[in-house]
Amino acid sequence: MTDRKSTTPTEGWRVMTSDRGRLWATRERAFPSAAEDAGAARTVDGDDLAELCRVIAEQESLAALASAS
């Protein structure tokens, strides 16, 4: 995988493109342990930027819900 030089879809995530063109994103900081216990994933993937942004938003939402509990 190579680092993608365009703007990241969400602040705090690093976006990479695989050799086959699939997009991956890794959160630059770990989620709190409660969020990880709830299933928030620090590394996600998507077929295109729209899907990747949706998956990132889902992970951030899951983490926020877990932290609020």
Biopython code that builds the backbone (N, CA, C, O; Angstrom):
import numpy as np
from Bio.PDB.StructureBuilder import StructureBuilder

atoms = [
    (1, "MET", "N", (0.841, -1.179, 0.000)),
    (1, "MET", "CA", (0.000, 0.000, 0.000)),
    (1, "MET", "C", (0.883, 1.238, 0.000)),
    (1, "MET", "O", (1.972, 1.255, 0.573)),
    (2, "THR", "N", (0.385, 2.255, -0.650)),
    (2, "THR", "CA", (1.120, 3.519, -0.677)),
    (2, "THR", "C", (0.262, 4.604, -0.058)),
    (2, "THR", "O", (-0.966, 4.546, -0.128)),
    (3, "ASP", "N", (0.898, 5.584, 0.541)),
    (3, "ASP", "CA", (0.149, 6.693, 1.129)),
    (3, "ASP", "C", (-0.508, 7.493, 0.021)),
    (3, "ASP", "O", (0.092, 7.736, -1.026)),
    (4, "ARG", "N", (-1.728, 7.892, 0.257)),
    (4, "ARG", "CA", (-2.445, 8.727, -0.704)),
    (4, "ARG", "C", (-2.161, 10.181, -0.340)),
    (4, "ARG", "O", (-2.229, 10.551, 0.832)),
    (5, "LYS", "N", (-1.848, 10.997, -1.324)),
    (5, "LYS", "CA", (-1.447, 12.372, -1.047)),
    (5, "LYS", "C", (-2.598, 13.363, -1.045)),
    (5, "LYS", "O", (-2.392, 14.539, -0.743)),
    (6, "SER", "N", (-3.797, 12.922, -1.372)),
    (6, "SER", "CA", (-4.931, 13.851, -1.359)),
    (6, "SER", "C", (-5.427, 14.052, 0.067)),
    (6, "SER", "O", (-4.920, 13.437, 1.006)),
    (7, "THR", "N", (-6.402, 14.901, 0.213)),
    (7, "THR", "CA", (-6.945, 15.220, 1.523)),
    (7, "THR", "C", (-7.643, 14.008, 2.118)),
    (7, "THR", "O", (-8.335, 13.276, 1.409)),
    (8, "THR", "N", (-7.467, 13.797, 3.403)),
    (8, "THR", "CA", (-8.156, 12.691, 4.051)),
    (8, "THR", "C", (-9.642, 13.013, 4.163)),
    (8, "THR", "O", (-10.006, 14.179, 4.316)),
    (9, "PRO", "N", (-10.510, 11.997, 4.091)),
    (9, "PRO", "CA", (-11.942, 12.246, 4.137)),
    (9, "PRO", "C", (-12.416, 12.700, 5.517)),
    (9, "PRO", "O", (-13.454, 13.351, 5.633)),
    (10, "THR", "N", (-11.679, 12.366, 6.537)),
    (10, "THR", "CA", (-12.047, 12.746, 7.893)),
    (10, "THR", "C", (-10.779, 13.090, 8.647)),
    (10, "THR", "O", (-9.782, 12.371, 8.575)),
    (11, "GLU", "N", (-10.827, 14.178, 9.359)),
    (11, "GLU", "CA", (-9.691, 14.603, 10.170)),
    (11, "GLU", "C", (-9.258, 13.471, 11.098)),
    (11, "GLU", "O", (-10.097, 12.836, 11.736)),
    (12, "GLY", "N", (-7.962, 13.219, 11.176)),
    (12, "GLY", "CA", (-7.451, 12.214, 12.096)),
    (12, "GLY", "C", (-7.314, 10.823, 11.517)),
    (12, "GLY", "O", (-6.947, 9.893, 12.235)),
    (13, "TRP", "N", (-7.599, 10.657, 10.240)),
    (13, "TRP", "CA", (-7.474, 9.359, 9.572)),
    (13, "TRP", "C", (-6.460, 9.476, 8.445)),
    (13, "TRP", "O", (-6.448, 10.481, 7.734)),
    (14, "ARG", "N", (-5.621, 8.485, 8.267)),
    (14, "ARG", "CA", (-4.665, 8.437, 7.159)),
    (14, "ARG", "C", (-5.222, 7.505, 6.089)),
    (14, "ARG", "O", (-5.542, 6.350, 6.369)),
    (15, "VAL", "N", (-5.336, 8.008, 4.867)),
    (15, "VAL", "CA", (-5.891, 7.232, 3.758)),
    (15, "VAL", "C", (-4.761, 6.685, 2.897)),
    (15, "VAL", "O", (-3.808, 7.389, 2.566)),
    (16, "MET", "N", (-4.894, 5.407, 2.543)),
    (16, "MET", "CA", (-3.919, 4.739, 1.683)),
    (16, "MET", "C", (-4.648, 4.033, 0.548)),
    (16, "MET", "O", (-5.827, 3.699, 0.664)),
    (17, "THR", "N", (-3.944, 3.815, -0.531)),
    (17, "THR", "CA", (-4.503, 3.085, -1.663)),
    (17, "THR", "C", (-3.669, 1.828, -1.875)),
    (17, "THR", "O", (-2.442, 1.896, -1.947)),
    (18, "SER", "N", (-4.330, 0.689, -1.972)),
    (18, "SER", "CA", (-3.615, -0.560, -2.204)),
    (18, "SER", "C", (-3.137, -0.613, -3.650)),
    (18, "SER", "O", (-3.527, 0.211, -4.477)),
    (19, "ASP", "N", (-2.302, -1.579, -3.936)),
    (19, "ASP", "CA", (-1.803, -1.769, -5.303)),
    (19, "ASP", "C", (-2.938, -2.063, -6.279)),
    (19, "ASP", "O", (-2.798, -1.843, -7.482)),
    (20, "ARG", "N", (-4.043, -2.553, -5.770)),
    (20, "ARG", "CA", (-5.201, -2.867, -6.618)),
    (20, "ARG", "C", (-6.247, -1.759, -6.626)),
    (20, "ARG", "O", (-7.321, -1.919, -7.206)),
    (21, "GLY", "N", (-5.931, -0.628, -5.979)),
    (21, "GLY", "CA", (-6.821, 0.525, -6.018)),
    (21, "GLY", "C", (-7.861, 0.591, -4.913)),
    (21, "GLY", "O", (-8.680, 1.510, -4.896)),
    (22, "ARG", "N", (-7.847, -0.357, -3.998)),
    (22, "ARG", "CA", (-8.795, -0.313, -2.875)),
    (22, "ARG", "C", (-8.307, 0.715, -1.864)),
    (22, "ARG", "O", (-7.109, 0.830, -1.609)),
    (23, "LEU", "N", (-9.243, 1.455, -1.294)),
    (23, "LEU", "CA", (-8.892, 2.485, -0.315)),
    (23, "LEU", "C", (-8.950, 1.920, 1.098)),
    (23, "LEU", "O", (-9.857, 1.163, 1.445)),
    (24, "TRP", "N", (-7.976, 2.298, 1.897)),
    (24, "TRP", "CA", (-7.897, 1.920, 3.301)),
    (24, "TRP", "C", (-7.688, 3.183, 4.110)),
    (24, "TRP", "O", (-7.091, 4.143, 3.623)),
    (25, "ALA", "N", (-8.171, 3.192, 5.334)),
    (25, "ALA", "CA", (-7.929, 4.317, 6.228)),
    (25, "ALA", "C", (-7.603, 3.773, 7.609)),
    (25, "ALA", "O", (-8.214, 2.814, 8.079)),
    (26, "THR", "N", (-6.632, 4.404, 8.243)),
    (26, "THR", "CA", (-6.245, 4.047, 9.603)),
    (26, "THR", "C", (-6.345, 5.289, 10.469)),
    (26, "THR", "O", (-5.841, 6.352, 10.109)),
    (27, "ARG", "N", (-6.987, 5.148, 11.594)),
    (27, "ARG", "CA", (-7.114, 6.266, 12.534)),
    (27, "ARG", "C", (-5.753, 6.550, 13.139)),
    (27, "ARG", "O", (-5.062, 5.638, 13.592)),
    (28, "GLU", "N", (-5.369, 7.817, 13.145)),
    (28, "GLU", "CA", (-4.046, 8.191, 13.618)),
    (28, "GLU", "C", (-3.880, 7.979, 15.116)),
    (28, "GLU", "O", (-2.768, 7.728, 15.580)),
    (29, "ARG", "N", (-4.949, 8.075, 15.870)),
    (29, "ARG", "CA", (-4.919, 7.810, 17.313)),
    (29, "ARG", "C", (-5.862, 6.662, 17.621)),
    (29, "ARG", "O", (-6.913, 6.515, 16.997)),
    (30, "ALA", "N", (-5.475, 5.866, 18.578)),
    (30, "ALA", "CA", (-6.334, 4.748, 18.965)),
    (30, "ALA", "C", (-7.644, 5.264, 19.547)),
    (30, "ALA", "O", (-7.696, 6.345, 20.134)),
    (31, "PHE", "N", (-8.686, 4.484, 19.378)),
    (31, "PHE", "CA", (-9.947, 4.788, 20.042)),
    (31, "PHE", "C", (-9.778, 4.504, 21.530)),
    (31, "PHE", "O", (-8.915, 3.711, 21.907)),
    (32, "PRO", "N", (-10.581, 5.134, 22.379)),
    (32, "PRO", "CA", (-10.585, 4.760, 23.795)),
    (32, "PRO", "C", (-10.948, 3.275, 23.929)),
    (32, "PRO", "O", (-11.617, 2.720, 23.057)),
    (33, "SER", "N", (-10.518, 2.649, 24.995)),
    (33, "SER", "CA", (-10.749, 1.209, 25.157)),
    (33, "SER", "C", (-12.241, 0.856, 25.131)),
    (33, "SER", "O", (-12.610, -0.201, 24.620)),
    (34, "ALA", "N", (-13.093, 1.715, 25.668)),
    (34, "ALA", "CA", (-14.545, 1.440, 25.637)),
    (34, "ALA", "C", (-15.050, 1.356, 24.199)),
    (34, "ALA", "O", (-15.899, 0.520, 23.888)),
    (35, "ALA", "N", (-14.536, 2.212, 23.326)),
    (35, "ALA", "CA", (-14.952, 2.192, 21.920)),
    (35, "ALA", "C", (-14.450, 0.926, 21.231)),
    (35, "ALA", "O", (-15.179, 0.307, 20.456)),
    (36, "GLU", "N", (-13.207, 0.544, 21.512)),
    (36, "GLU", "CA", (-12.672, -0.689, 20.920)),
    (36, "GLU", "C", (-13.437, -1.904, 21.428)),
    (36, "GLU", "O", (-13.709, -2.830, 20.664)),
    (37, "ASP", "N", (-13.787, -1.905, 22.718)),
    (37, "ASP", "CA", (-14.579, -3.009, 23.274)),
    (37, "ASP", "C", (-15.948, -3.092, 22.613)),
    (37, "ASP", "O", (-16.513, -4.178, 22.485)),
    (38, "ALA", "N", (-16.484, -1.944, 22.191)),
    (38, "ALA", "CA", (-17.785, -1.901, 21.517)),
    (38, "ALA", "C", (-17.687, -2.274, 20.040)),
    (38, "ALA", "O", (-18.706, -2.409, 19.362)),
    (39, "GLY", "N", (-16.459, -2.439, 19.540)),
    (39, "GLY", "CA", (-16.281, -2.885, 18.164)),
    (39, "GLY", "C", (-15.783, -1.847, 17.181)),
    (39, "GLY", "O", (-15.719, -2.127, 15.984)),
    (40, "ALA", "N", (-15.427, -0.655, 17.643)),
    (40, "ALA", "CA", (-14.898, 0.370, 16.729)),
    (40, "ALA", "C", (-13.571, -0.105, 16.157)),
    (40, "ALA", "O", (-12.677, -0.515, 16.897)),
    (41, "ALA", "N", (-13.451, -0.048, 14.855)),
    (41, "ALA", "CA", (-12.248, -0.514, 14.163)),
    (41, "ALA", "C", (-11.366, 0.670, 13.791)),
    (41, "ALA", "O", (-11.847, 1.672, 13.262)),
    (42, "ARG", "N", (-10.089, 0.548, 14.069)),
    (42, "ARG", "CA", (-9.144, 1.619, 13.777)),
    (42, "ARG", "C", (-8.702, 1.614, 12.309)),
    (42, "ARG", "O", (-8.260, 2.644, 11.799)),
    (43, "THR", "N", (-8.812, 0.496, 11.639)),
    (43, "THR", "CA", (-8.462, 0.405, 10.221)),
    (43, "THR", "C", (-9.665, -0.131, 9.460)),
    (43, "THR", "O", (-10.232, -1.162, 9.821)),
    (44, "VAL", "N", (-10.052, 0.585, 8.393)),
    (44, "VAL", "CA", (-11.221, 0.225, 7.594)),
    (44, "VAL", "C", (-10.875, 0.337, 6.113)),
    (44, "VAL", "O", (-9.842, 0.894, 5.743)),
    (45, "ASP", "N", (-11.759, -0.202, 5.273)),
    (45, "ASP", "CA", (-11.519, -0.135, 3.832)),
    (45, "ASP", "C", (-12.812, 0.126, 3.094)),
    (45, "ASP", "O", (-13.903, 0.002, 3.651)),
    (46, "GLY", "N", (-12.671, 0.494, 1.817)),
    (46, "GLY", "CA", (-13.824, 0.753, 0.971)),
    (46, "GLY", "C", (-13.455, 0.707, -0.494)),
    (46, "GLY", "O", (-12.292, 0.872, -0.860)),
    (47, "ASP", "N", (-14.457, 0.480, -1.332)),
    (47, "ASP", "CA", (-14.225, 0.406, -2.775)),
    (47, "ASP", "C", (-13.970, 1.776, -3.392)),
    (47, "ASP", "O", (-13.262, 1.889, -4.393)),
    (48, "ASP", "N", (-14.549, 2.820, -2.793)),
    (48, "ASP", "CA", (-14.355, 4.175, -3.307)),
    (48, "ASP", "C", (-14.379, 5.149, -2.132)),
    (48, "ASP", "O", (-14.633, 4.751, -0.995)),
    (49, "LEU", "N", (-14.118, 6.406, -2.404)),
    (49, "LEU", "CA", (-14.011, 7.401, -1.345)),
    (49, "LEU", "C", (-15.322, 7.586, -0.598)),
    (49, "LEU", "O", (-15.314, 7.779, 0.618)),
    (50, "ALA", "N", (-16.445, 7.532, -1.299)),
    (50, "ALA", "CA", (-17.741, 7.685, -0.636)),
    (50, "ALA", "C", (-17.976, 6.561, 0.370)),
    (50, "ALA", "O", (-18.415, 6.809, 1.493)),
    (51, "GLU", "N", (-17.684, 5.335, -0.032)),
    (51, "GLU", "CA", (-17.857, 4.204, 0.882)),
    (51, "GLU", "C", (-16.892, 4.305, 2.057)),
    (51, "GLU", "O", (-17.271, 4.040, 3.198)),
    (52, "LEU", "N", (-15.658, 4.684, 1.785)),
    (52, "LEU", "CA", (-14.666, 4.825, 2.850)),
    (52, "LEU", "C", (-15.116, 5.876, 3.863)),
    (52, "LEU", "O", (-15.007, 5.657, 5.069)),
    (53, "CYS", "N", (-15.613, 7.001, 3.390)),
    (53, "CYS", "CA", (-16.108, 8.050, 4.287)),
    (53, "CYS", "C", (-17.274, 7.546, 5.129)),
    (53, "CYS", "O", (-17.365, 7.865, 6.315)),
    (54, "ARG", "N", (-18.160, 6.766, 4.531)),
    (54, "ARG", "CA", (-19.301, 6.208, 5.259)),
    (54, "ARG", "C", (-18.822, 5.274, 6.366)),
    (54, "ARG", "O", (-19.325, 5.332, 7.488)),
    (55, "VAL", "N", (-17.861, 4.421, 6.059)),
    (55, "VAL", "CA", (-17.348, 3.470, 7.046)),
    (55, "VAL", "C", (-16.622, 4.204, 8.174)),
    (55, "VAL", "O", (-16.762, 3.842, 9.342)),
    (56, "ILE", "N", (-15.854, 5.227, 7.828)),
    (56, "ILE", "CA", (-15.175, 6.031, 8.857)),
    (56, "ILE", "C", (-16.209, 6.679, 9.778)),
    (56, "ILE", "O", (-16.057, 6.658, 10.999)),
    (57, "ALA", "N", (-17.255, 7.250, 9.194)),
    (57, "ALA", "CA", (-18.302, 7.890, 9.989)),
    (57, "ALA", "C", (-18.977, 6.883, 10.919)),
    (57, "ALA", "O", (-19.294, 7.213, 12.062)),
    (58, "GLU", "N", (-19.199, 5.663, 10.440)),
    (58, "GLU", "CA", (-19.797, 4.620, 11.277)),
    (58, "GLU", "C", (-18.894, 4.309, 12.476)),
    (58, "GLU", "O", (-19.380, 4.157, 13.597)),
    (59, "GLN", "N", (-17.588, 4.215, 12.241)),
    (59, "GLN", "CA", (-16.657, 3.903, 13.334)),
    (59, "GLN", "C", (-16.609, 5.035, 14.362)),
    (59, "GLN", "O", (-16.584, 4.794, 15.569)),
    (60, "GLU", "N", (-16.596, 6.259, 13.869)),
    (60, "GLU", "CA", (-16.577, 7.417, 14.785)),
    (60, "GLU", "C", (-17.871, 7.484, 15.586)),
    (60, "GLU", "O", (-17.846, 7.810, 16.773)),
    (61, "SER", "N", (-19.001, 7.179, 14.950)),
    (61, "SER", "CA", (-20.287, 7.189, 15.637)),
    (61, "SER", "C", (-20.332, 6.102, 16.711)),
    (61, "SER", "O", (-20.776, 6.348, 17.832)),
    (62, "LEU", "N", (-19.874, 4.911, 16.365)),
    (62, "LEU", "CA", (-19.804, 3.809, 17.321)),
    (62, "LEU", "C", (-18.943, 4.188, 18.519)),
    (62, "LEU", "O", (-19.306, 3.920, 19.665)),
    (63, "ALA", "N", (-17.810, 4.808, 18.248)),
    (63, "ALA", "CA", (-16.903, 5.231, 19.333)),
    (63, "ALA", "C", (-17.562, 6.288, 20.211)),
    (63, "ALA", "O", (-17.434, 6.249, 21.434)),
    (64, "ALA", "N", (-18.264, 7.228, 19.592)),
    (64, "ALA", "CA", (-18.930, 8.286, 20.363)),
    (64, "ALA", "C", (-20.025, 7.699, 21.256)),
    (64, "ALA", "O", (-20.167, 8.100, 22.411)),
    (65, "LEU", "N", (-20.793, 6.755, 20.724)),
    (65, "LEU", "CA", (-21.837, 6.110, 21.525)),
    (65, "LEU", "C", (-21.234, 5.338, 22.693)),
    (65, "LEU", "O", (-21.752, 5.391, 23.809)),
    (66, "ALA", "N", (-20.151, 4.628, 22.442)),
    (66, "ALA", "CA", (-19.495, 3.852, 23.488)),
    (66, "ALA", "C", (-18.916, 4.758, 24.571)),
    (66, "ALA", "O", (-18.957, 4.424, 25.755)),
    (67, "SER", "N", (-18.385, 5.887, 24.167)),
    (67, "SER", "CA", (-17.791, 6.823, 25.131)),
    (67, "SER", "C", (-18.849, 7.519, 25.960)),
    (67, "SER", "O", (-18.589, 7.909, 27.099)),
    (68, "ALA", "N", (-20.057, 7.682, 25.398)),
    (68, "ALA", "CA", (-21.138, 8.358, 26.111)),
    (68, "ALA", "C", (-21.784, 7.443, 27.151)),
    (68, "ALA", "O", (-22.448, 7.915, 28.074)),
    (69, "SER", "N", (-21.588, 6.154, 27.001)),
    (69, "SER", "CA", (-22.218, 5.196, 27.922)),
    (69, "SER", "C", (-21.525, 5.135, 29.248)),
    (69, "SER", "O", (-21.937, 4.377, 30.126)),
]
sb = StructureBuilder()
sb.init_structure("model")
sb.init_model(0)
sb.init_chain("A")
sb.init_seg("    ")
for serial, (resi, resn, name, xyz) in enumerate(atoms, 1):
    if name == "N":
        sb.init_residue(resn, " ", resi, " ")
    sb.init_atom(name, np.array(xyz, "f"), 0.0, 1.0, " ", f" {name:<3s}", serial, name[0])
structure = sb.get_structure()
